[in-house]
Each structure stands twice: as C-alpha cells, then as structure tokens.
Amino acid sequence: MLSGCSYVYDLLAVVHDGHVMFVVDSDSPSHPDCVRTIEVVSVQRRSVEAAPGDDRTRTGYGTVWRDEVEYEDECENQFPFAYGHRLNGTQRPHHGLVQPKPLTRNVVYEVTTQTGATGYGGGRFIIRADGRVENLPTS
C-alpha cells in the first residue's frame, strides 16, 4: 500500500507586542519550523482594494495578504511569524502576491501556509471589537 507524503498542521493567531502572530498549534499532528507561502483571506470573501502589484483576482475574493518565496528559502521564515511581515528570500512575484492590508475587527479570517512542497497549515481567527484575537474551529 502506498501512502502520501503530505502533512497538515494547525495554526493559531496570537498577539505578541501588539502584533498578530501565527504559530503552530502545540496539539497539531505535525510541527514544522518554516513557512514558504502564507495567505490570509476574509471568510466573507469581500473584495479588498488592490495595491499596485497585487494579484487582483485574489483581492477580488478577499485576500488581505499573500506572500511566497522559493522552496530553498523557506527556512529563512520560521514560526512564529508576524502578519504582514514580508517573507525573507527570493520572492515569487508571479504567484499571486498581495501586499498586507489592515485587519478589520469582527471579520473572520482564514490563514493558510505551505511548508516545503507537501506541508499545509491552516487556521481561522477573528479580532473582536475589544481587540482580543480569538481562534475559531476550522470545520
């Protein structure tokens, strides 16, 4: 019997020094150290204003930030990772990049990451009216 080599991990949004940070959930089945792709999308899928150079298809369905670097550069970007912080390494400009937009309170966001070619992370969070970040179930 053949088995796949993909793996998944759960992400949590936390606040550290006033910044939203993404960490791997300690209860997750896998615990990667690095990230090479990150995307944050509004679950409501409302269009956001595109900045010059943004992938307008992605901003059209609610992507508020997306960044990606080449495979060999991923471990220059270790967890925890701050929202909006540009990934270190060789950028992949033709792969749907979106400059970070301000996060809005009381909007549910999904965060997804990719590690290597086969590791996938994900989570959901909301910033409440009082500024608290709350992680939500993904299913």
C-alpha positions in Angstrom: 0.0 0.0 0.0 1.3 3.4 -0.9 0.9 6.4 1.4 1.1 10.1 0.7 3.9 12.3 1.9 1.7 15.3 2.6 1.2 16.5 6.1 -1.0 19.1 7.8 -0.7 21.3 10.8 -2.9 23.7 12.6 -2.2 27.4 13.0 -3.2 29.7 15.8 -3.3 33.5 15.7 -1.9 35.2 18.8 -1.0 38.7 19.8 2.6 39.5 20.8 3.8 43.0 21.4 0.8 44.4 19.7 1.2 42.3 16.5 -0.9 39.4 15.2 1.5 36.4 15.0 0.9 32.9 13.6 2.1 29.9 15.5 1.8 26.1 15.0 -0.7 24.7 17.5 1.1 22.6 20.1 -1.7 20.0 19.6 -1.2 19.8 15.9 -0.2 16.4 14.4 2.9 18.0 12.7 5.2 20.8 13.9 7.1 22.4 11.0 9.6 25.1 11.7 9.4 27.0 8.4 7.0 28.6 6.0 7.4 29.4 2.3 3.8 30.6 1.5 1.3 32.4 3.6 -2.2 33.7 2.8 -4.8 35.4 4.9 -8.3 35.7 3.4 -11.6 37.2 4.7 -14.1 34.4 5.1 -16.8 36.8 3.9 -14.8 36.9 0.6 -15.4 40.7 0.3 -13.3 42.4 -2.3 -10.4 44.5 -0.9 -8.7 47.4 -2.5 -5.7 46.2 -4.5 -2.4 48.0 -4.1 0.0 48.3 -7.1 1.4 44.9 -7.9 -1.3 43.0 -6.1 -3.0 40.0 -7.7 -6.4 41.5 -8.4 -8.0 38.1 -8.7 -7.0 37.3 -5.1 -8.0 40.7 -3.7 -11.3 40.3 -5.6 -12.2 37.3 -3.4 -11.0 38.8 -0.1 -7.2 38.0 0.2 -5.8 40.6 2.5 -2.2 39.3 2.4 -0.3 36.7 0.4 3.5 36.1 0.1 5.6 33.3 -1.2 9.3 32.5 -1.6 11.2 29.8 -3.4 11.5 26.4 -1.8 15.2 26.7 -0.9 14.5 29.9 1.0 11.7 28.7 3.3 13.7 28.2 6.4 14.6 31.8 6.4 11.0 32.2 7.6 10.4 30.4 10.9 7.4 30.2 13.1 6.1 32.3 14.9 5.5 34.6 12.0 4.0 38.2 12.2 1.1 39.2 10.0 2.3 41.4 7.1 6.0 40.7 7.6 7.5 40.1 4.2 8.9 36.6 3.8 12.7 36.5 3.5 14.2 35.0 0.4 13.6 35.1 -3.3 10.1 36.3 -3.9 7.8 34.5 -6.4 6.2 37.7 -7.9 4.1 35.8 -10.5 2.4 33.6 -7.9 -0.4 35.8 -6.7 1.2 38.2 -4.2 -0.9 40.6 -2.2 0.6 43.3 0.0 -0.8 43.2 3.6 -4.0 45.1 4.2 -5.2 46.3 7.7 -7.1 43.6 9.5 -10.6 44.6 10.5 -12.3 43.8 13.8 -15.2 41.4 13.8 -14.2 39.8 10.5 -13.4 36.1 10.4 -10.1 35.3 8.6 -8.6 32.1 7.3 -4.8 31.7 7.4 -3.1 29.1 5.3 0.6 28.3 4.9 2.7 25.9 2.9 5.9 24.3 4.1 8.1 22.7 1.5 6.2 21.1 -1.3 3.8 19.0 0.8 3.2 20.6 4.2 -0.1 22.5 4.7 -1.2 24.6 7.6 -4.4 26.3 8.4 -6.5 28.2 10.9 -9.3 30.6 11.5 -9.4 33.7 13.7 -11.3 36.9 14.5 -10.2 40.1 16.1 -13.1 41.0 18.4 -14.3 44.6 18.9 -12.2 44.9 22.1 -9.0 43.9 20.2 -8.9 40.3 21.5 -7.9 37.6 19.0 -10.0 34.5 19.1 -9.1 31.3 17.2 -12.1 29.6 15.7 -12.8 26.0 14.7 -11.8 25.3 11.1 -14.6 22.9 10.4 
